[in-house]
């Protein structure tokens, strides 16, 4: 195997990225206490001793919101030919079948949420003409792959996948794959949790994998997609996690909630009573000496025994501490708001500061401008890699499965819908203003009202509008950009 990185060098690079960058972000995302302690900075909340600690899952909410903003409404993938401007219906149907077989809509959401945590994500193509009906798409998190760039262009991707773990010997068998343009190189390595180990000769045959696979059509069957750029601490090619630089703030939020819960535990109502008020239970010593112990009655949980002298007045004393709920709530809310804002999103996206706010589409766009700006920024990193990757998948499908024929100029175009559905009243007002000013054709206004319609549906609707207002129907070519909305008075008023 040749390349800038050997398998071992790629593994060392990946292990370093996991250890100092990805692991702490995954800990905040997962909320596993052992991982939070292992990745905590000395002197921080999770590094200090103590068992009764609470983790607030704000990191997982941010990652989930990122995925919803990007792919809550799935993108439209369509086949297009740059040379003819026409594409056979069978090719679009084949692309839809490939995406459906891969569960592409759900896969995009999973990949986007993972990218928000790890900083980047990878898509790769798998195919087997004897076992799969078509090529399938899979995603790999940023902590399981290493990219190689040259002159700003992706040259290859190193993937590491655990295929077998032996509990007794602690051995780990890993599949190594190097995806580069035109071929895929593979190998099986046996090591442990930290070390890649040595390549095992002949192991690939046991797993049914070829050491070298040539890619029909010579395409690049993997792509690297950064979550956002630039990273403040990583290499220029790598992406930035939504939680980069946020670990101290996240730990502080956990400390506030843990303190709040401690106040609640300490403030439980208790009755302090003399020990003589509790039930006595005989307990005979080794020499037959009669002794007494105080038995705790589970039905009387609020009683606390104190060793009070006989000279002290014996009475029941209630005890209940105040709960600093308001102080904790304000501090936690301020931290949550700052964490969300520093991650690149508007607090309103997470339900904060929305009391008494207008709910129109325009008002929502203004309030959540920061979130929509972050969405646009991230989509810039998704759009081109997705188009190149799906175009390569379509060409490979034509070469391997032969269901369609690849033609020069064929490519896949990704169209991302708006992240929010504009309310009908806002669109209607805009259409009415353009109609009164005669500033747009009927076709344009129909497109505004129905942005998800195909061109044929739009042309049919334009004909119906013309017929309804008594305007003679025209051929589609004649209608392009020549007609304005017709007022209710009929053809003469038009």
Secondary structure, DSSP 8 states (H G I E B T S, - for coil): --SSS-HHHHHHHHHHHIIIIIHHHHHHHH--HHHHHHT--TTSGGGS--S-----THHHHHHHHHHHHHHSS--EEEEEETTTS---HHHHHHHHHHHHHHTHHHHHHHHHHHHHHHSEEEEEEE--TTT-SS-EEEEEETTSEEEEEETTEEEEEEEEEEEEEETTTTEEEEEEEEEETTEEEEEEEEE-SS---EE-TTHHHHHT--SEEE-TT----EEEEESSS--SSS-TTS---TTTT-HHHHHHHHHHHHHHHHHHHHTS-EEEEEGGGSEEEEEE-TTS-EEEEEE--TT-TTEEEE---TTS----EEE-----HHHHHHHHHHHHHHHHHHTT--GGGGT-S-TT---SHHHHHHHTHHHHHHHHHHHHHHHHHHHHHHHHHHHHHHHHT-SS---TTEEEEEE---SS---HHHHHHHHHHHHHTT-SBHHHHHHHH-TT--HHHHHHHHHHHHHHTT-----HHHHTTT-B---TT-TTT-
